[in-house]
Amino acid sequence: MPTTTHQLITIAEAAALIRVHPRTVRRRIAEGSLTAYRVGPHLIRLDADELDALLRPIPAAGAVAV
């Protein structure tokens, strides 16, 4: 059976990777844009690969959206 491994990172590490405040990461978790995993009673971790879903390119001025 194939296994998948997830690189789980902290909220602070996630915020540093995408250069935002940790509060922004928490807000994205609350609104459902990011999935968080609770490890034990207090620790919260995120899948590092899921952060890419938050990043979207900004279209150039005058460009037609596809």
N, C-alpha and C positions, 0 to 999 in steps of 0.2 A: 504494500500500500504506500503510495507516494506521500511524503510529508512536506509541508510547507513551513518555512521558518519566517517569522516576522521579527524585524528589528524594532523592538519596543523602546521608546524613548520617553523621557519625562516631558512635562509641559514646558519647563524652562528650556530644555534642549530643543524642543520643537519651535519655540518662539525664537531662539537664537538662529536656527537654520533658515527660517523665512524672514528673519529680522523684523519681528513685531513684538509687542509687549505680551507677556504671559497672559494678561487679562484678555487680550484679543483671542488667544488660543482657547481659553476657557469659554469665551462667548461663542466661538464657532462650535465647540462641543455642545453647548446648551441649545443652540439653534439646529443642531443636527448635521452641520456641514462636515464635522469630523467625528469619527467613532473613537471613544475612549474605552479603555479596559481597566477595571479595578483589580489591583493585585493586593490582596489582603484588605484589611479594613480601611486603610488610609491612602495607599499608593495608587496613583493614576498614571497610566501609560498610554501612548499612542503609537500606531504603526507608522514608521517613518515614510514608507512608500505612499501612504494616504495623503501626506502633505502636498504632493504634486498636484492633487486634484484641486487644491485651493488656488494654484497659480494659473492665471489666464493671461494671454497676451492682450495688450491694448492695441486695437486697430489704428492704423495710421489715419490722419485726417483726410477725408475725402474717399477713403477706401469703402468698397461695398462689402457689407457683411454677408457671409455665405451661410 
